[in-house]
Amino acid sequence: MKYLSVILACAVFAAPLAAESMVTAILKSIEDQMKMKTDIKANVTLTQQKAEQGTKLIEMVYFRRDSDDSFLIVMQSPENEKGNGYLRVGENFWMYRKNTRTFQHINRDESIGGSDAKGDDFEQRNLTELYAPALDAGGKEIVSEEMLGKVPVSRLEIKAIVNDVDYPRKIYWVRRDNNLILKEESYALSGTLMQTVYFVKYTVIDGRYVAVKHIYIDEFEKGNKTIVDISNIQTNKLDNSLFTKAYLENLSK
């Protein structure tokens, strides 16, 4: 799941659609507007509901530096994770443990704070560099106009063109009037539906629509879902000292 589509990937505006490819034009419209061109600070709350484990609340503060897409995550809860952190600068990604005051190099697919979120969920990547329109047997793009509830939407199917994506095939339901994503389905290579995401609430930050509440439904392990809430979004310039190991270490003192 891409949690920071919350901030990075879901700030979208309506834009003219290129006649040569409706799907590509929609993807470009989303992509052009998903790049927040400011530094960002926000509170992220994950409410994980698992069929056999009950409900788990995970809270964190997220910082992103616009100049190089570095990010910092500082855990707030649960108590055993409080003060731990994750720092990515350039190609380096570290996990910090408060109890031992140590840093460990980790991969992009590392779980964040024991949640379903992974490091690459907090990255900003170009949508059109990852996906292209899926084609039917006749070589035509798979796109149609439908209703999602009472909302007119474009339903479009895309396929991955690189290997390091979370899912190789996705279907989007996008509002026709303003290109806001309302629903997303993600499929495995076998065609199995793995995850459904509903974008249930948007707000406007610095003139952009930003999705501040998502619901991620695990379609493979039935009964599991994660609710993502974003609050206190700030776009002021962040001090570069935040994106250092020293900052995390000082939090432990």
Sequence and secondary structure as in RCSB ss.txt:
>XXXX:A:sequence
MKYLSVILACAVFAAPLAAESMVTAILKSIEDQMKMKTDIKANVTLTQQKAEQGTKLIEMVYFRRDSDDSFLIVM
QSPENEKGNGYLRVGENFWMYRKNTRTFQHINRDESIGGSDAKGDDFEQRNLTELYAPALDAGGKEIVSEEMLGK
VPVSRLEIKAIVNDVDYPRKIYWVRRDNNLILKEESYALSGTLMQTVYFVKYTVIDGRYVAVKHIYIDEFEKGNK
TIVDISNIQTNKLDNSLFTKAYLENLSK
>XXXX:A:secstr
  GGGTTTT         TT HHHHHHHHHHHHH   S EEEEEEEEEEETTTEEEEEEEEEEEETTTTEEEEEE
EESGGGTT EEEEETTEEEEEETTTTEEEE  TT BSTTSS BGGGG    HHHHEEE B TTS B EEEEEETT
EEEEEEEEEESSSSSS SEEEEEEETTT  EEEEEEE TTS EEEEEEEEEEEEETTEEEEEEEEEEESSSTT E
EEEEEEEEE S   GGGGSHHHHHHHT 
